[in-house]
Amino acid sequence: MRTGISFTVSPTDRARLTALIRDRNAPQKHVWRAEIVLLSADGVGTVEIMRRTGKSKTCVWRWQERFAAEGCDGLLRDKTRPSRIPPLGPDVAAHVVAMTLADPPGETTHWTADMMAKAAGISASAVRRIWKAHGLAPHRWRQFKLSNDPKFVDKLRDVVGLYVDPPAHAIVLSVDEKSQIQALDRTQPGLPMKKGRLGTMTHDYKRNGTTTLFAALNVLDGTVIGRNMQRHRHQEFIRFLNAINAEVPANKAVHVILDNYAPHKHPKVRRWLDRHSRFTFHFTPTSCSWLNAVEGFFAKLSKRRLKRGVFHSVIDLQAAINRFLAEHNQQPKPFTWAADPDKIIAAVKRGHQALDSIH
């Protein structure tokens, strides 16, 4: 042992160091440090410790001294060392943030880490750290659309009122059509998923025609009335309304939530509405398809059945959609509206104020 360093290993410390050496999950640097201490306590010379552990003399002396000063805990901790590279000052971070918030040079639409590193004269990893610290992500963006409907507030409260507090002895239906559903067939058969490999599907496809799904979601019980049609004109919409009229009990009033698609307001549709007095149309505000509850069902249909589907014909596509509808109606869930309309209105006002300030 090095001159001037002496220590004794208590039974508790010996048991702890022995357990550390036997632990197969312990870091190796902790293992050989413990071995140095135990060999030193057993009276083994420095040269023999170097041979058994494969470490240098200065390394053996360092951990003997550390154990003598701090005990077992000192073996499990590495002392911090100053970086060879001086840290970036706050002025560099402020400069990077200011450049990020401005438009990049040339014909590029946004900054990348490599572009910013070259422009600021620092590393790309430093740029990423600065962006993360300031909550900046130039490579990401969010889509938005603010409604310009002058009756936005009234229509919003009308539709949300139907969701939250539907009229007594009435049925509330959220109606829309998912148009241009393509019957896509893959050019080559894909491979199934197995252990260690994802399922495969060719990136190219063959189009075998399209269909349009008219759907009406019953907000109260979650069931869906659906019909596949080739087109989505007012003629097909009237046919779908007749199908709804046949399936809904005759003693129930029907409140239909629709978007502002032109066939929904066609003169012939209005005449049909005059002949069926139990039907009442409620239109969502312009550019507010998110307010229509049936859009959630369309998203579920696309994600679970259409996106990875292989259809050899339009008939196969329509049959698959009909089977999906049947399965959905076996275990439906009532639609529940949870958003506060006042918060939505306030958010839209803030959006318009931001746009007005820009213009």
C-alpha positions in Angstrom: 0.0 0.0 0.0 1.2 3.5 -0.7 3.1 5.2 2.1 0.9 7.5 4.2 -2.3 5.6 3.3 -3.8 3.1 5.7 -7.3 1.8 6.3 -9.1 -1.2 7.7 -12.2 -2.8 6.1 -14.9 -3.5 8.6 -17.0 -6.7 8.3 -19.9 -4.6 7.0 -17.8 -2.9 4.3 -16.3 -6.3 3.4 -19.7 -7.9 3.0 -20.8 -4.9 0.9 -17.7 -5.0 -1.4 -18.0 -8.8 -1.8 -21.6 -8.5 -2.8 -20.7 -5.8 -5.3 -18.0 -8.1 -6.9 -20.5 -11.0 -7.1 -23.2 -8.9 -8.6 -23.3 -9.7 -12.3 -25.2 -6.5 -13.1 -22.8 -4.2 -11.3 -20.7 -1.8 -13.5 -17.2 -3.3 -14.0 -15.5 -0.1 -12.8 -17.1 -0.6 -9.4 -16.1 -4.2 -9.4 -12.4 -3.7 -9.9 -12.4 -0.8 -7.4 -13.8 -3.1 -4.8 -11.2 -5.7 -5.7 -8.4 -3.2 -5.2 -9.7 -2.4 -1.7 -10.2 -6.0 -0.6 -6.8 -7.0 -1.9 -5.2 -4.1 -0.1 -7.0 -5.1 3.1 -5.7 -8.6 2.8 -2.1 -7.4 2.7 -1.5 -8.0 -1.0 1.2 -5.8 -2.4 0.7 -3.1 -5.0 2.5 -5.0 -7.8 0.3 -8.1 -7.2 -2.8 -5.9 -7.1 -1.8 -4.4 -10.4 -1.3 -7.8 -11.9 -4.7 -9.2 -10.7 -6.8 -6.1 -11.6 -4.9 -5.0 -14.7 -4.6 -1.4 -13.5 -1.7 1.0 -13.2 0.1 1.9 -10.0 -1.4 5.4 -9.9 -4.9 4.0 -10.4 -4.4 1.5 -7.4 -3.1 4.3 -5.2 -6.0 6.6 -6.2 -8.7 4.2 -5.1 -6.9 3.2 -2.0 -6.8 6.9 -1.0 -10.5 7.4 -2.0 -11.6 4.5 0.2 -9.5 5.7 3.1 -11.1 9.2 2.8 -14.7 8.3 1.9 -15.3 4.6 2.4 -17.4 2.4 0.2 -19.5 5.3 -1.1 -16.4 6.9 -2.5 -15.8 3.9 -4.8 -19.2 4.3 -6.4 -18.8 8.0 -7.3 -16.7 9.5 -10.1 -15.4 13.0 -9.5 -16.4 15.5 -12.0 -13.7 16.9 -14.3 -13.8 20.3 -16.1 -14.6 20.1 -19.8 -11.8 20.7 -22.2 -14.2 22.9 -24.2 -15.3 26.2 -22.5 -19.1 26.5 -22.1 -21.0 28.8 -24.4 -22.0 32.1 -23.0 -25.6 33.4 -22.7 -24.9 35.8 -25.6 -24.5 32.8 -27.9 -27.8 31.3 -26.9 -29.6 34.6 -27.3 -28.0 35.0 -30.8 -29.2 31.5 -31.8 -32.7 32.1 -30.5 -32.9 35.4 -32.3 -31.8 33.8 -35.6 -34.2 30.9 -35.1 -37.2 33.2 -34.8 -36.2 35.0 -38.0 -36.5 33.6 -41.5 -33.5 31.5 -42.7 -31.5 32.8 -45.7 -32.1 31.7 -49.2 -35.0 29.7 -50.4 -35.3 27.4 -47.4 -38.5 27.5 -45.3 -37.1 26.7 -41.9 -33.8 26.3 -39.9 -32.1 22.9 -39.4 -29.6 22.2 -36.7 -26.7 21.9 -39.3 -27.7 25.2 -41.0 -27.9 27.0 -37.7 -24.6 25.5 -36.5 -22.8 26.7 -39.6 -24.4 30.2 -39.4 -23.7 30.6 -35.6 -20.3 29.0 -35.6 -21.1 26.3 -33.0 -21.8 22.6 -33.1 -25.1 21.1 -34.1 -25.4 19.4 -30.7 -25.1 22.8 -29.0 -27.8 24.2 -31.3 -30.1 21.3 -30.3 -29.4 22.0 -26.6 -30.2 25.6 -27.0 -33.4 24.9 -28.9 -34.5 22.4 -26.3 -33.8 24.7 -23.4 -35.9 27.5 -25.1 -38.7 25.2 -26.3 -37.9 25.8 -30.0 -38.6 23.2 -32.7 -38.2 24.8 -36.2 -38.7 21.4 -37.9 -42.2 21.0 -36.5 -45.3 22.9 -37.3 -49.1 22.7 -36.6 -52.0 23.2 -39.0 -54.9 25.5 -38.1 -58.0 27.0 -39.6 -60.1 29.7 -37.9 -63.7 29.9 -38.8 -64.9 33.1 -40.4 -68.6 32.3 -39.9 -70.3 35.4 -38.5 -72.7 33.1 -36.5 -69.9 30.9 -35.2 -70.8 31.4 -31.5 -74.5 30.7 -32.0 -73.9 27.6 -34.2 -71.3 26.3 -31.7 -73.6 26.6 -28.7 -76.4 25.0 -30.7 -74.5 21.9 -31.7 -72.8 21.5 -28.3 -76.2 21.9 -26.7 -77.4 18.9 -28.7 -74.5 16.9 -27.5 -74.7 17.8 -23.9 -78.4 18.1 -23.4 -80.3 16.5 -26.2 -84.1 17.2 -26.5 -86.5 14.8 -24.9 -88.2 12.2 -27.1 -85.7 13.0 -29.9 -82.7 11.4 -31.6 -79.6 13.4 -32.4 -77.7 12.2 -35.5 -74.3 13.5 -36.6 -74.3 13.1 -40.4 -71.6 13.4 -43.0 -70.1 11.6 -46.0 -66.6 10.2 -46.5 -66.1 10.6 -50.2 -63.6 9.1 -52.6 -62.7 6.1 -50.6 -60.3 4.2 -52.9 -60.3 0.5 -53.4 -56.5 0.0 -53.4 -54.9 -3.3 -54.3 -51.2 -3.8 -53.8 -48.9 -4.7 -56.7 -47.3 -7.5 -54.7 -48.5 -9.6 -51.8 -47.0 -8.4 -48.4 -45.4 -10.6 -45.8 -47.0 -11.1 -42.4 -45.5 -9.9 -39.2 -43.3 -12.3 -37.2 -40.8 -12.1 -34.3 -38.2 -9.6 -35.2 -39.8 -8.4 -38.4 -42.6 -6.0 -39.2 -45.3 -6.8 -41.6 -44.7 -5.5 -45.1 -46.7 -3.8 -47.8 -45.7 -2.4 -51.1 -45.6 1.4 -51.4 -47.2 1.4 -54.8 -50.8 0.3 -55.5 -53.5 -0.3 -58.1 -56.7 1.7 -58.0 -59.9 -0.3 -58.5 -62.4 2.5 -58.2 -63.9 4.6 -55.4 -67.0 4.6 -53.2 -68.6 7.2 -50.8 -69.8 6.3 -47.4 -72.8 8.2 -46.0 -72.9 7.8 -42.2 -75.2 9.0 -39.4 -73.9 8.6 -35.8 -76.5 8.3 -33.1 -75.1 10.5 -30.4 -77.2 8.9 -27.7 -76.1 5.2 -28.1 -73.2 5.4 -30.6 -74.7 3.3 -33.3 -74.1 4.2 -37.0 -76.4 4.1 -40.0 -74.3 3.8 -43.1 -74.8 3.4 -46.8 -72.2 3.1 -49.6 -73.0 5.0 -52.8 -71.0 5.8 -55.9 -71.4 9.5 -55.8 -72.1 12.2 -53.2 -74.6 14.6 -54.8 -77.9 15.8 -53.4 -79.7 12.9 -55.0 -77.6 10.4 -53.0 -78.0 12.5 -49.9 -81.8 12.4 -50.2 -81.7 8.7 -50.6 -79.7 8.5 -47.4 -82.2 10.7 -45.6 -84.9 8.3 -46.7 -82.9 5.4 -45.3 -82.6 7.3 -42.0 -86.3 8.0 -42.0 -87.1 4.3 -42.5 -84.8 3.2 -39.6 -85.6 5.8 -37.0 -88.8 5.2 -35.0 -91.7 7.2 -36.4 -92.6 8.7 -33.0 -89.1 10.3 -32.6 -88.1 13.8 -33.6 -84.7 13.8 -35.5 -82.1 16.5 -35.1 -79.4 16.2 -37.7 -76.0 17.8 -37.4 -74.4 18.7 -40.8 -71.6 20.6 -42.2 -72.0 23.3 -44.9 -71.4 21.0 -48.0 -73.5 22.3 -50.9 -75.7 19.2 -51.4 -76.9 19.5 -47.8 -78.5 22.9 -48.7 -79.7 22.0 -52.1 -83.3 23.3 -52.9 -84.5 19.7 -53.4 -83.1 18.8 -50.0 -84.9 21.7 -48.4 -88.1 20.6 -50.1 -87.6 17.1 -48.7 -87.1 18.7 -45.3 -90.4 20.6 -45.6 -92.2 17.3 -46.3 -90.6 15.6 -43.2 -91.4 18.0 -40.4 -89.8 15.8 -37.7 -86.4 16.4 -39.2 -84.4 19.5 -38.1 -81.1 20.4 -39.6 -78.3 22.0 -37.4 -75.3 23.3 -39.4 -71.8 23.5 -37.9 -69.9 26.7 -38.4 -67.8 27.1 -41.5 -64.5 25.3 -41.4 -65.5 23.4 -38.2 -65.7 19.8 -39.3 -64.1 18.9 -35.9 -67.4 19.8 -34.3 -69.2 16.9 -36.2 -69.1 13.8 -34.0 -69.2 11.4 -36.9 -65.7 12.5 -38.0 -64.4 10.5 -35.1 -66.0 7.3 -36.5 -64.5 8.1 -39.9 -61.0 8.4 -38.4 -61.5 5.1 -36.6 -62.6 3.5 -39.9 -59.6 4.8 -41.8 -57.1 3.8 -39.1 -58.4 0.3 -38.4 -59.8 -0.9 -41.7 -59.0 1.2 -44.7 -55.3 2.3 -44.3 -53.8 -1.2 -44.5 -56.7 -2.8 -46.4 -56.2 -4.6 -49.7 -59.3 -4.5 -52.0 -59.5 -6.1 -55.3 -62.7 -4.3 -56.3 -65.2 -1.7 -55.2 -67.5 -4.5 -54.1 -64.8 -5.9 -51.8 -64.3 -2.4 -50.4 -68.0 -1.8 -49.7 -68.3 -5.3 -48.2 -65.4 -4.6 -45.8 -67.0 -1.2 -44.8 -70.3 -2.9 -44.2 -68.7 -5.6 -42.0 -66.9 -2.9 -40.0 -70.2 -1.0 -39.5 -71.8 -4.2 -38.3 -69.0 -4.9 -35.8 -69.1 -1.3 -34.6 -72.9 -1.5 -33.9 -72.5 -4.7 -31.9 -70.6 -2.8 -29.1 -71.4 0.9 -29.6 -70.4 3.6 -27.2 -72.4 6.8 -26.6 -70.7 10.0 -27.8 -69.6 12.3 -24.9 -68.7 15.9 -25.4 -66.1 17.1 -22.9 -64.8 20.5 -24.2 -66.0 23.7 -22.7 -67.5 25.9 -25.5 -66.5 29.1 -23.6 -62.8 28.0 -23.9 -63.2 27.3 -27.6 -64.8 30.7 -28.2 -62.0 32.4 -26.2 -59.3 30.5 -28.2 -60.9 31.5 -31.5 -60.9 35.1 -30.4 -57.3 35.0 -29.5 -56.5 33.4 -32.9 -58.3 36.2 -34.8 -56.5 38.8 -32.7 -53.2 37.3 -33.6 -54.0 37.2 -37.3 -55.2 40.8 -37.1 -52.0 41.9 -35.4 -50.0 40.2 -38.2 -52.0 41.9 -41.0 
